[in-house]
Amino acid sequence: MPHLPDVVLWSVPAFVLLTVLELASHRLHPDDRLEGYEAKDAATSVGMGLGSLVFDALWKIPIVAVYTALYELTPLRVPVLWWTLPLMLLAQDFFYYWSHRGHHVVRVLWACHVVHHSSRKFNLTTALRQPWTSLTVWPFYVPMVLLGVHPAAVAFCSSVNLVYQFWVHTERIGTLPRPVEYVLNTPSHHRVHHASQGGYLDRNFGGILILWDRAFGSFVAEGERPVYGLTKNIATYNPLRVATHEYAALARDLRAARSWRERAGRVFRGPGWQPAGGGGASGAAAGGAGRASAGLPERVA
């Protein structure tokens, strides 16, 4: 098994330092145009992040078992070398794009990812607001394992991607030089991703590279000031409710569904999907905490 560093653990001091610096900047140089910090919101984000570490450790057991079995079945092997690691990171970022996009356009996956979008603030603590049900993510990286990438290398690449995205959760950095904005995911691009306006919804899914969004038609540049959060926000700082509120809304809709066709739509169509004629007990657009369609094909009812 390749011996790769735990980049998330090594990055924790940087996370803390950067968050303190950002918080100080908002206190010393307040700007009414920015959302800034709110104590309860930040505490919830940190609590969600700490909780995700516990739950991710539990989910890791079955995921590692599946990945290991698949890795043993495939005859392919990709060695961990100085020149293969960048290629693995590129592949992981590509599959991350589709995982991230899928978690926006399939409601049962959105029920996991909605946690990360539930804050109406946008600061470095928002990056820590991670879901507790990330068991839905692993299938998207199966192709890497089948191509011979060791599961530990997949985990390393995922950690690098996660660490990279920490710094893009800030309003304190404007736009960067054009070549950087064209290639990389930046705070400007990620502010769009967290915005709740119709023209910004379901855009800019890239982790490290924004090139995937440019290639697959999901890119939008930042223009008007983003309004963060959900199309129907949740009024709670309770981490358990933050983690589960969309699953509860989905369960209510399934109980109220009038047919198996509608139940399938509730689970596998977009968060804003409604059956012909409307209906549903809560729904992502009708009373849950979802985001309406941005016009992408996957979100059209």
C-alpha positions as CSV (number, residue, x, y, z in Angstrom):
1,M,0.0,0.0,0.0
2,P,1.4,3.4,-0.9
3,H,2.4,5.6,2.1
4,L,0.8,9.0,1.5
5,P,0.5,11.9,4.0
6,D,-2.7,12.8,5.6
7,V,-3.0,16.3,4.0
8,V,-6.2,17.2,5.9
9,L,-4.5,16.6,9.2
10,W,-1.4,18.5,8.2
11,S,-3.6,21.4,7.0
12,V,-5.6,21.9,10.2
13,P,-3.2,24.6,11.6
14,A,-3.5,26.5,8.4
15,F,-7.3,26.2,8.5
16,V,-7.3,27.7,12.0
17,L,-4.8,30.5,11.2
18,L,-6.6,31.6,8.0
19,T,-10.0,31.5,9.8
20,V,-8.7,33.7,12.6
21,L,-7.2,36.1,10.1
22,E,-10.4,36.3,8.1
23,L,-12.5,36.9,11.2
24,A,-10.1,39.6,12.4
25,S,-10.3,41.3,9.0
26,H,-14.1,41.4,9.3
27,R,-13.8,42.9,12.8
28,L,-11.1,45.4,12.0
29,H,-12.3,46.4,8.5
30,P,-16.0,45.7,8.4
31,D,-17.7,45.9,5.0
32,D,-21.5,46.2,4.9
33,R,-21.5,44.6,1.4
34,L,-20.1,41.3,2.8
35,E,-22.0,38.7,4.9
36,G,-19.1,38.3,7.4
37,Y,-19.4,36.1,10.4
38,E,-22.3,35.3,12.8
39,A,-21.3,33.4,16.0
40,K,-24.1,30.7,15.9
41,D,-23.7,30.1,12.2
42,A,-19.9,29.7,12.5
43,A,-20.3,27.4,15.5
44,T,-22.8,25.2,13.5
45,S,-20.4,25.0,10.6
46,V,-17.5,24.0,12.9
47,G,-19.8,21.5,14.6
48,M,-20.8,20.0,11.3
49,G,-17.2,19.7,10.3
50,L,-16.2,17.9,13.5
51,G,-19.2,15.6,13.2
52,S,-18.3,14.7,9.6
53,L,-14.9,13.4,10.8
54,V,-16.7,10.9,13.1
55,F,-19.2,9.8,10.5
56,D,-16.7,9.7,7.7
57,A,-14.6,7.3,9.8
58,L,-17.6,5.0,10.0
59,W,-18.5,5.2,6.3
60,K,-14.9,4.5,5.5
61,I,-15.2,0.9,6.7
62,P,-17.6,-0.3,4.0
63,I,-16.1,2.0,1.3
64,V,-12.6,0.7,1.8
65,A,-13.9,-2.9,1.7
66,V,-15.6,-2.3,-1.6
67,Y,-12.7,-0.4,-3.1
68,T,-10.3,-3.0,-2.0
69,A,-12.4,-5.8,-3.5
70,L,-12.6,-4.0,-6.8
71,Y,-8.9,-3.2,-6.8
72,E,-8.1,-6.9,-6.3
73,L,-10.4,-7.8,-9.2
74,T,-8.9,-5.5,-11.8
75,P,-5.6,-6.5,-13.5
76,L,-4.6,-2.9,-14.0
77,R,-2.1,-1.1,-11.7
78,V,-1.1,2.5,-11.6
79,P,2.1,3.0,-9.6
80,V,2.3,6.0,-7.3
81,L,5.2,8.0,-8.8
82,W,6.1,11.6,-9.1
83,W,4.6,11.8,-12.6
84,T,1.5,9.6,-12.0
85,L,0.2,11.6,-9.0
86,P,-0.6,14.7,-11.0
87,L,-2.5,12.5,-13.4
88,M,-4.4,10.9,-10.5
89,L,-5.3,14.3,-9.2
90,L,-6.5,15.3,-12.6
91,A,-8.7,12.2,-12.8
92,Q,-10.0,12.6,-9.3
93,D,-10.9,16.3,-10.0
94,F,-12.8,15.2,-13.1
95,F,-14.8,12.6,-11.2
96,Y,-15.3,15.1,-8.4
97,Y,-17.0,17.4,-10.9
98,W,-19.5,14.8,-11.8
99,S,-20.0,13.7,-8.2
100,H,-20.6,17.3,-7.2
101,R,-23.0,18.0,-10.1
102,G,-24.8,14.7,-9.4
103,H,-25.3,15.8,-5.8
104,H,-27.1,18.9,-7.0
105,V,-29.4,17.4,-9.6
106,V,-30.5,14.1,-7.9
107,R,-32.6,14.8,-4.9
108,V,-31.5,11.8,-2.7
109,L,-27.9,12.9,-3.3
110,W,-28.8,16.6,-2.7
111,A,-30.2,15.5,0.7
112,C,-26.6,14.8,1.6
113,H,-25.0,17.8,-0.1
114,V,-27.6,20.4,0.9
115,V,-25.8,20.7,4.3
116,H,-22.9,22.5,2.7
117,H,-25.2,25.1,1.2
118,S,-27.4,25.7,4.3
119,S,-25.5,28.7,5.6
120,R,-26.5,32.2,4.6
121,K,-23.0,33.3,5.4
122,F,-19.9,32.7,3.2
123,N,-16.6,32.6,5.0
124,L,-13.9,30.0,5.8
125,T,-16.0,28.3,8.4
126,T,-18.6,27.5,5.6
127,A,-15.9,25.2,4.1
128,L,-16.2,23.1,7.3
129,R,-20.0,22.7,7.0
130,Q,-19.7,19.1,5.7
131,P,-22.4,16.4,5.5
132,W,-22.7,13.5,7.8
133,T,-24.0,11.1,5.1
134,S,-21.2,11.1,2.6
135,L,-21.7,7.5,1.8
136,T,-23.3,8.6,-1.4
137,V,-20.0,9.9,-2.8
138,W,-17.9,6.7,-3.3
139,P,-19.6,5.3,-6.5
140,F,-18.3,8.2,-8.5
141,Y,-14.7,7.1,-8.0
142,V,-15.1,3.5,-8.8
143,P,-13.7,4.1,-12.3
144,M,-10.4,5.2,-10.8
145,V,-10.1,2.0,-8.8
146,L,-11.0,-0.2,-11.7
147,L,-8.3,1.6,-13.8
148,G,-5.8,0.4,-11.2
149,V,-5.5,3.4,-8.8
150,H,-4.9,2.1,-5.3
151,P,-7.7,3.1,-2.9
152,A,-5.2,4.9,-0.7
153,A,-4.2,7.0,-3.6
154,V,-7.8,7.8,-4.4
155,A,-8.3,8.9,-0.7
156,F,-5.1,11.1,-0.9
157,C,-6.3,12.8,-4.1
158,S,-9.7,13.4,-2.5
159,S,-8.0,14.9,0.5
160,V,-6.0,17.3,-1.7
161,N,-9.1,18.4,-3.5
162,L,-10.9,19.0,-0.2
163,V,-8.0,21.0,1.2
164,Y,-7.7,23.1,-1.9
165,Q,-11.3,24.1,-1.7
166,F,-11.0,25.6,1.8
167,W,-9.6,28.9,0.7
168,V,-12.2,29.5,-2.0
169,H,-14.9,30.0,0.7
170,T,-14.2,33.7,1.3
171,E,-15.5,37.1,0.3
172,R,-12.3,38.8,1.2
173,I,-10.6,37.8,-2.1
174,G,-12.0,39.4,-5.2
175,T,-11.2,38.3,-8.7
176,L,-7.7,37.0,-9.5
177,P,-5.7,37.5,-12.7
178,R,-7.6,36.3,-15.8
179,P,-5.4,33.2,-16.5
180,V,-6.0,32.0,-12.9
181,E,-9.8,32.6,-13.1
182,Y,-9.9,30.8,-16.4
183,V,-8.3,27.6,-15.2
184,L,-8.8,27.3,-11.4
185,N,-11.7,27.3,-9.1
186,T,-11.4,30.6,-7.2
187,P,-13.4,32.4,-4.5
188,S,-15.2,34.4,-7.2
189,H,-16.3,31.2,-9.0
190,H,-17.3,29.5,-5.7
191,R,-19.3,32.5,-4.5
192,V,-21.5,31.9,-7.5
193,H,-21.8,28.2,-6.6
194,H,-23.1,29.1,-3.1
195,A,-25.5,31.7,-4.3
196,S,-29.3,31.2,-4.4
197,Q,-30.3,33.4,-7.3
198,G,-31.8,31.7,-10.2
199,G,-29.1,32.5,-12.7
200,Y,-26.4,31.3,-10.3
201,L,-28.1,28.0,-9.2
202,D,-26.3,24.7,-10.0
203,R,-23.2,26.3,-11.5
204,N,-19.5,26.1,-11.0
205,F,-19.1,22.5,-9.7
206,G,-15.4,22.3,-10.1
207,G,-13.1,21.3,-7.2
208,I,-9.7,22.5,-8.2
209,L,-10.2,23.2,-11.9
210,I,-13.0,25.3,-13.3
211,L,-12.2,24.0,-16.8
212,W,-14.7,21.1,-16.4
213,D,-17.5,23.7,-16.0
214,R,-16.4,25.6,-19.0
215,A,-16.3,22.3,-21.0
216,F,-19.6,20.9,-19.9
217,G,-21.7,24.1,-19.9
218,S,-22.2,24.7,-16.2
219,F,-19.9,27.8,-15.8
220,V,-21.2,31.2,-14.9
221,A,-19.0,34.2,-14.0
222,E,-19.7,36.3,-10.9
223,G,-21.7,39.4,-11.7
224,E,-24.4,40.6,-9.3
225,R,-23.7,40.2,-5.6
226,P,-24.5,36.6,-4.5
227,V,-27.2,35.9,-2.0
228,Y,-26.1,32.8,-0.1
229,G,-28.0,29.9,1.2
230,L,-31.0,27.9,-0.1
231,T,-34.0,29.0,-2.1
232,K,-36.0,28.2,1.0
233,N,-33.6,28.6,4.0
234,I,-33.8,26.6,7.2
235,A,-34.2,28.4,10.5
236,T,-32.1,26.2,12.8
237,Y,-28.5,26.0,14.1
238,N,-29.1,22.5,15.4
239,P,-26.4,20.3,13.7
240,L,-28.6,17.2,13.8
241,R,-31.4,19.1,12.0
242,V,-29.0,20.7,9.6
243,A,-27.7,17.2,8.7
244,T,-31.1,15.6,8.2
245,H,-33.7,18.2,7.3
246,E,-33.8,17.3,3.6
247,Y,-34.1,13.6,4.3
248,A,-37.1,14.5,6.5
249,A,-38.6,16.6,3.7
250,L,-38.0,13.7,1.2
251,A,-39.7,11.2,3.6
252,R,-42.7,13.5,3.9
253,D,-43.0,13.8,0.1
254,L,-42.7,10.0,-0.3
255,R,-45.5,9.4,2.2
256,A,-47.7,11.9,0.3
257,A,-46.9,10.5,-3.1
258,R,-49.8,9.1,-5.1
259,S,-47.9,6.6,-7.2
260,W,-44.6,4.7,-7.5
261,R,-43.8,6.9,-10.5
262,E,-44.1,10.0,-8.3
263,R,-42.0,8.3,-5.6
264,A,-39.3,7.6,-8.0
265,G,-39.4,11.1,-9.2
266,R,-39.1,12.4,-5.7
267,V,-36.0,10.4,-5.1
268,F,-34.2,10.5,-8.4
269,R,-35.3,13.7,-10.1
270,G,-34.0,17.2,-9.2
271,P,-34.7,18.9,-5.8
272,G,-37.2,21.2,-7.4
273,W,-39.1,18.5,-9.3
274,Q,-42.9,18.4,-9.0
275,P,-45.2,15.8,-10.5
276,A,-47.7,17.0,-13.2
277,G,-50.4,18.9,-11.3
278,G,-48.2,19.7,-8.3
279,G,-48.7,18.1,-5.0
280,G,-46.3,16.8,-2.3
281,A,-46.2,17.4,1.4
282,S,-43.1,19.5,1.4
283,G,-40.9,19.3,-1.6
284,A,-37.6,21.1,-2.3
285,A,-39.3,24.0,-4.0
286,A,-42.7,23.8,-2.4
287,G,-41.7,23.9,1.3
288,G,-38.5,22.0,1.9
289,A,-35.0,23.5,1.8
290,G,-34.1,22.9,-1.8
291,R,-32.8,25.0,-4.7
292,A,-34.9,25.6,-7.8
293,S,-33.8,24.6,-11.3
294,A,-31.2,26.7,-13.0
295,G,-32.2,25.3,-16.4
296,L,-29.7,22.5,-16.6
297,P,-31.3,19.5,-18.3
298,E,-30.9,17.3,-15.1
299,R,-33.1,19.7,-13.2
300,V,-36.0,20.2,-15.7
301,A,-39.2,18.5,-14.6
